[in-house]
């Protein structure tokens, strides 16, 4: 019984840490990385259209946006999985109704 309790406590801590870490990463993406990458892509697009930049630089800027988006959605999946696991372990609903 005590071993089960310790296992449960360890699982809860692990999932809680995952939620905290991925939540912070999502905030960094939303507030900094993604807007900056999109801005750089728009600047690259304008520079390419005016002939001041080559196509390879434009593609690189576009790929940066795609890679950041991929990272963002991987973090969303990890966050949601950890939330679901916490809900399973505790029997509580951790999402607000209508939050999405």
C-alpha positions, 0 to 999 in steps of 0.5 A: 500500500505504501509503495502504491502511495509513493508511486502515485505521489511520484507520478503526480509530481512528475506530471505536475513538473511537466505541466509547469515546464511546458506551460512556461515554454508555451508562454515563451513561444506565444509571447516571444519566439513565434511573433519574432520569427513571423516578423523576420519572415515578413521582413525577409519576404519584403526584402525578397520582393524588392530584390534585396535578399535571395530566395534561400534566405526567404526559405530559411526564414519560412522554415524557422517559422515552421519549426517553431510551430512544430515545437509549439504544437509538440509542447501543447501535446505534452502539456495536454497529455500531462493534464490528462494524466493528472486528471486520471490520477486525481479524478479531478477536472483541471480544464475550465469549461469553455476555456478553448 
